[in-house]
Amino acid sequence: MKAVRVHAFEAPPVIEEIPEPTLRPGRSLVRMEAATVGHIDRTVWRGSFLKHPPFPYTPGVEAAGVVVASAAHAEGQRVWLRGSGLGTLFDGTWCELIDAPDESLGLLPAGVPATIGSAFFSPSTSAWIALHDVARLAPGEQVLVTGASGAVGSLAVQLALDAGAKVTALVADAAQAAWMPAGAQVVLLGRDPASSLEAVSVDLLIDTVGGPVLAAALPRVRPGGRAVLVGYTAGNTISLDIAHFLQRDVSLLPLNMFRRESAGRAAAPELLTRLANRRLTLDVQPFALADAASAMEWISQRGHRGRAVLVPGR
């Protein structure tokens, strides 16, 4: 079968023919229909993750496909896959056929395309848990979402609006502003984030980018408010005036989805239902399996829309 292989940290991923896996106890054989290329895959590829599979390895943490053989799942069942060491401890999903741990599989409804089923889990559950489990969002609250054009940010905007919040979406430019759903107030980032946000005042900040954007957004949270820290693509450090910060009494709440994996899985059926009926939308960009290197480059570029998905046979 064809699989994407990595032979060293930061080495270009290459397509190779490798033997097909065989069914083992506690695992399921799944024919891949789509496999997501995400930032965690780049982190493992760079050697920056805590662990990595032995070289050469097949990357890929998330995917969707059809069960070929399994003692735990019906043959022909559509499934999404995530976690249990896929792509981080052993070979992952960037291939045509995978033997995955039974517990990594979830049921994929008929109304959800495989590309969406592959890409939905990380951004949608992150947005859901950030809003509802970590921040305890209440209807009528005012919410600021940074990086609102990204996968997590766009879903946070949609979910917050759906929960009855008043949402301000921070985006980089007018093109990204056009992607925002009706009901969201849009603010353009501009050259000076602090000036761009000067008129904003909110109860809750969902920050997906970190760095100077987070530093500019934090003062826009009202005293007694909350700030959920989701990502750090714009920088992983900020400087705080501690005296000023203590006076504002804003709670900084980190989102660690590795610790909240079970909560994310519990939310997955509801999120898939909303994706199936278009109550939620998620953009995906398909790539051929042989174009994994291009997909990894695409997700590293600023301004890309949605998630990259490898489609075997494309």
Secondary structure in CASP SS format (residue, H / E / C, confidence):
PFRMAT SS
TARGET T0000
AUTHOR 0000-0000-0000
METHOD secondary structure of the structure
MODEL  1
M C 1.00
K E 1.00
A E 1.00
V E 1.00
R E 1.00
V E 1.00
H C 1.00
A C 1.00
F C 1.00
E C 1.00
A C 1.00
P C 1.00
P C 1.00
V E 1.00
I E 1.00
E E 1.00
E E 1.00
I C 1.00
P C 1.00
E C 1.00
P C 1.00
T C 1.00
L C 1.00
R C 1.00
P C 1.00
G C 1.00
R E 1.00
S E 1.00
L E 1.00
V E 1.00
R E 1.00
M E 1.00
E E 1.00
A E 1.00
A E 1.00
T E 1.00
V E 1.00
G C 1.00
H H 1.00
I H 1.00
D H 1.00
R H 1.00
T H 1.00
V H 1.00
W H 1.00
R H 1.00
G C 1.00
S C 1.00
F C 1.00
L C 1.00
K C 1.00
H C 1.00
P C 1.00
P C 1.00
F C 1.00
P C 1.00
Y E 1.00
T C 1.00
P C 1.00
G C 1.00
V C 1.00
E E 1.00
A E 1.00
A E 1.00
G E 1.00
V E 1.00
V E 1.00
V E 1.00
A E 1.00
S C 1.00
A C 1.00
A C 1.00
H C 1.00
A C 1.00
E C 1.00
G C 1.00
Q C 1.00
R E 1.00
V E 1.00
W E 1.00
L E 1.00
R E 1.00
G C 1.00
S C 1.00
G C 1.00
L E 1.00
G C 1.00
T C 1.00
L C 1.00
F E 1.00
D C 1.00
G C 1.00
T C 1.00
W C 1.00
C E 1.00
E C 1.00
L E 1.00
I E 1.00
D E 1.00
A E 1.00
P E 1.00
D H 1.00
E H 1.00
S H 1.00
L E 1.00
G E 1.00
L E 1.00
L C 1.00
P C 1.00
A C 1.00
G C 1.00
V C 1.00
P C 1.00
A H 1.00
T H 1.00
I H 1.00
G H 1.00
S H 1.00
A H 1.00
F C 1.00
F H 1.00
S H 1.00
P H 1.00
S H 1.00
T H 1.00
S H 1.00
A H 1.00
W H 1.00
I H 1.00
A H 1.00
L H 1.00
H H 1.00
D H 1.00
V H 1.00
A C 1.00
R C 1.00
L C 1.00
A C 1.00
P C 1.00
G C 1.00
E C 1.00
Q E 1.00
V E 1.00
L E 1.00
V E 1.00
T C 1.00
G C 1.00
A C 1.00
S C 1.00
G C 1.00
A H 1.00
V H 1.00
G H 1.00
S H 1.00
L H 1.00
A H 1.00
V H 1.00
Q H 1.00
L H 1.00
A H 1.00
L H 1.00
D H 1.00
A C 1.00
G C 1.00
A C 1.00
K E 1.00
V E 1.00
T E 1.00
A E 1.00
L E 1.00
V E 1.00
A C 1.00
D C 1.00
A H 1.00
A H 1.00
Q H 1.00
A H 1.00
A C 1.00
W C 1.00
M C 1.00
P C 1.00
A C 1.00
G C 1.00
A C 1.00
Q E 1.00
V E 1.00
V E 1.00
L E 1.00
L C 1.00
G C 1.00
R C 1.00
D C 1.00
P H 1.00
A H 1.00
S H 1.00
S H 1.00
L C 1.00
E C 1.00
A C 1.00
V C 1.00
S C 1.00
V E 1.00
D E 1.00
L E 1.00
L E 1.00
I E 1.00
D E 1.00
T C 1.00
V C 1.00
G E 1.00
G H 1.00
P H 1.00
V H 1.00
L H 1.00
A H 1.00
A H 1.00
A H 1.00
L H 1.00
P H 1.00
R H 1.00
V E 1.00
R E 1.00
P E 1.00
G E 1.00
G E 1.00
R E 1.00
A E 1.00
V E 1.00
L E 1.00
V C 1.00
G C 1.00
Y C 1.00
T C 1.00
A C 1.00
G E 1.00
N C 1.00
T C 1.00
I C 1.00
S C 1.00
L C 1.00
D C 1.00
I H 1.00
A H 1.00
H H 1.00
F H 1.00
L H 1.00
Q H 1.00
R H 1.00
D C 1.00
V C 1.00
S E 1.00
L E 1.00
L E 1.00
P E 1.00
L C 1.00
N C 1.00
M C 1.00
F C 1.00
R C 1.00
R C 1.00
E H 1.00
S H 1.00
A H 1.00
G H 1.00
R H 1.00
A H 1.00
A H 1.00
A H 1.00
P H 1.00
E H 1.00
L H 1.00
L H 1.00
T H 1.00
R H 1.00
L H 1.00
A H 1.00
N C 1.00
R C 1.00
R C 1.00
L C 1.00
T C 1.00
L C 1.00
D C 1.00
V E 1.00
Q E 1.00
P E 1.00
F E 1.00
A E 1.00
L H 1.00
A H 1.00
D H 1.00
A H 1.00
A H 1.00
S H 1.00
A H 1.00
M H 1.00
E H 1.00
W H 1.00
I H 1.00
S H 1.00
Q C 1.00
R C 1.00
G C 1.00
H C 1.00
R C 1.00
G C 1.00
R E 1.00
A E 1.00
V E 1.00
L E 1.00
V E 1.00
P C 1.00
G C 1.00
R C 1.00
END
